Amino acid sequence: MFGEKDTSYIVIDEMVGFQWTMFLVTPTVLHVFIGFILFRLFDILKIFPAGYFQRKLPGGYGVVIDDVVAGMYANIAFLLTIKFWGI
């Protein structure tokens, strides 16, 4: 529609990924800030299979699924951080 595969005009994929990041995390101001940073980090790094899904899945599916995977990785890292560092 906009002539781009992952246009910046549509952010539903980012919202879904961030919701995965915050799954089971108490939404304090600090946690939301840390969750956002972690999600962006994993979204940029595109650790396997996130980048693979983005390249291989048709249409907008890959664009959304790569953010879901990034959100899951960020959630795991965040929950481990909370458990072991007591944030």
N, C-alpha and C positions, 0 to 999 in steps of 0.2 A: 504494500500500500504506500509506504514512504520511500520505496526504492532501496532499502537497506535491510540486511539480514537481522541485525540487532540494533534497531533505532533507539535513540535516547528519548524519543517522545513517548515510548511505552515502557513503563517501569513495573508492570505487574510481576515480571520475573524476579526483579530485585526485592519486591515486597514478600513474595513467597519464600525466597531464599533467606531473607532476614527472619521471617517467622520460624523457619526451621532452626536458625541459629539460636533463637530465644526459647525454643521448646524446653520445658521443665526448668527454666531459669526465672528467678524472681525478678520482675521488671523494675528494679530501682534505677535511678538516674545513672549511677556508675555502671551497672550491668548493661543498660541499653547502650551506653557509650562504648564499653569494651566489646559488646556483641557486634556493634556496627563495625568497629575496627577489625575484629576477627573475620567477619563476613567479607568485608572488602579485600582483606589479605588473601583469603582462600579463593575468592572470586577472581582475583588477578592472577594468582598462581596456577589455577586450573589443574589441580592435582588429579591424576588418573582416578576415575574415568570421566571427570568433568569435561575436559577438553575434547576427549574422544566423542562423547555424546553431542557436544556442540557441533563438531564437524560432521558427524555421521547421521544424525537424526534429521528427518525432513522438516521443512518449514520452520515454524516457531517452536517445535517440540525441543529441539536441541538447545535453543536459546534459554528456554525455561528450565530444562532438566539440568543443565550445567550449573545454574544458580541453586537448584535444589541440592545437588551434590555438594556444592561449596557450603551451603547452609548446614548440611549434615556434618561435614568435617569441622566446621566452625563450632557447632553445637558440642560435638565430642570434646574438642579442645577446650571449650569454655567450661563444660561440666567437670572435666579433669582439673582445670585451673581452680575452680571453686572448691572442689573437694580437697586438693592437696595444698593450696595456698590460702584457703579460707577467705577468699574475696567475697 
